[in-house]
């Protein structure tokens, strides 16, 4: 297997923390997104979607979605399970991953990609050039203001997001919270449960 990635970016970091916690080592190559290497012909020949990370399996199969890569690796490396051990836990982890992707990751990305000159005509990741929509910056801010207190309320009675143990959902939340700094946002002062969770998760994962 070979992993193509870019360590500073949020999606690659989700996978990196997953692998780090489970002690997985895979040959990897950095794709420099700052120079738009992911859009070049050489990388598109590997992943036509022009996104990172991408995991190329020994048989040539290419996995390009973080949750899919983690699901595959969880089967190969079951120690320190991060995707749940029971049917209910697995459902809870995937459900939280979906909520976090829509409620946090996408809202932050919308704020970042629709206001920065660095993302002109690159408002969405991937091979397609997409124009910016400045109104989505405000919408992303509204989503954050709505979603963060809901997380705080959930964590008032739960040590971790999904079940009794730290899971990939917690990795996704940690990466999302850190991603907020890219748009000059942070956990609100009154979200004390979320702040306490962040300290726990950081101690486990960083």
N, C-alpha and C positions, 0 to 999 in steps of 0.2 A: 504494500500500500504506500501511497504517497499523498501528502496533504499540501495543498496550495492555500496560503493564508496570508494575512497581514495583521500582525499582532496588535497594533493600536486600535483597530476598528472594533466596534461593539460586537458584531456577529462573530467574528473570529475569536474574540475574547470569551464569549459564551462557551465555545467549544474548547478553548484552551483551559479554562477553569474546570470544565468537566473532565478533561483528560488528566489534568494535574491532580485532581482529587482522587482519581482512580489509579494513578500511576501508569498511565498509558503513554508510550513513546512511539512516535511514528515519524519516518523520514518526512521532512517538510521543506518547502521552498516559499520564501516571502515574495509576494506580488505587490510591488510598490504602488499603492493607490494614489499617493501624492503626485506621482508622475503619470497617473492614468495607465499604468502597465496592464491593468485588468481589461482595458479596451483594445489592446493591441492584438494583432493577428495571432501571435504565438500563443497567448493565453486563451483567446477565443477558440483556438483549435482544440484546447483541452476542455473548456467550459464555454459553450456558445452564449450562455446567459451573462457572461462577463461579470460574475459576482464571486466573492470569496466569503467563506472558505469553499473549497471543493476537495473531496476525497476520492482519489482514483484507486479502485480496488485492483487486486492482482489480475482479475479477468478482464480488466478494462472498463468495467462499470464505473460511472462517475456519479457520486452523490453530492448534491449542491445545497441542500437545505440543512441547517444546523440540527433541527430536531430529528431529521432522518439519519444524519450521521451519528448522532448520539444514540439513537435507537439501535442502530447497527452495532456500534461499539459496545453498548450495554450487553448485547447478546454474546459478544466475543469475550468480554471482560466483566463477568457478573459480580466480582467482589466490589464491596462498597457501592451497593446499588443506589442509583440516583433517579431512577424513573419509577419507583414504587415497587413493592414486593407482593401486594395483593391486587385483585382486580379493582377494588375501590381506590387504593392509593394511586395506581397507574392512571385511572380516570381523573383523579383530582390533579395530578401533576400535569397531564396534558391540558386539562381545562384551565388551570392557572397559567400555563405557558401561553395559551391562546389569548386569555384575558390580558396578560402583560404585553403581548405583542401588539394588540390593538389599542389598549388603553395607555400604555407608556411608550414603548419603543417607537411605534408609528407616529405618535403625537410629537415626540422629541425630534424624530427625523424630519417631520413636516416643518417644524420650526426652523431647523438647521438648513434644510435644503431649499426652502422657499424664500430665504432672505439673504443668503450669502452669495456674493459674486463668484466665489469659488465653485458654486453649484449652478451657475447659469446654464440653462438648458439641460441640467442634470438633476431635476427635481425628484427623480426616482432612481434607485439603483438598477443596474442592468444595461443591456445593450441599446435600449431605445432612448433617444434624446427626447426629454420631456420638459416643456417650459415651466418656469416657476409660477406659482399662484400665491401672491403675497398674503391674501386673505387666510390662507391655511396656517400662517404663523399664529394669528389670533385664535384660530380654532384649536390648534395644538395646545396653546396656553390654557384655554377653557377645559380641555380634556384633562390636563394635569391637575388643575384646581379641583376637578370633580373626582378624579380617580385616587389621588393620594390619601384623602381622608377616609375613603372606603377601605383602602389597604390598612390604614391605621386602626380602624374599627375591627377589622378581622384579626389583626395581630394582638388586640387587647386580650384575647382568650386563646391564642395559639402561639406556641413558641416558633413554629415554622409555618410556611404557607400551606403545605399539603401534607397532612398527617403529622405523626409524632417525630419524624426525622427530617434532617435537611435533605432537600432533593434538588433536581435540576430547576424546579420552579424558583427556588431561592437563588440559584446562580443567575437565572434570568432577571430576577428583581435586583440583585446587586449590580449587575452590569447596567441595567436601566437607570438605577439611581445615579451611578457614576456618569452615565451618558448625559444626564441632566445638566452637568457642569458645562457641557459643550454649548449649551444655550443659556448659560448663566442662571440656572435654576437649582434649587436644592430642596431638601425635605423641610416642610414648614415647621416652625418652632413648636406649634401645638400638636404635631403628630409624634407624641412622645413614644408611642408603641412602635412606630416605624423606625424611629431613631434607635431604640433599644434593639430591635431586630437587626438593624444595619450593623451595630457593634458586634452582635453575635455572629452574623454571617461573615463579616470581615475577618474576625478572629479565626474562623474555620477555613476560609478560602484564600486569604491573602498571605 
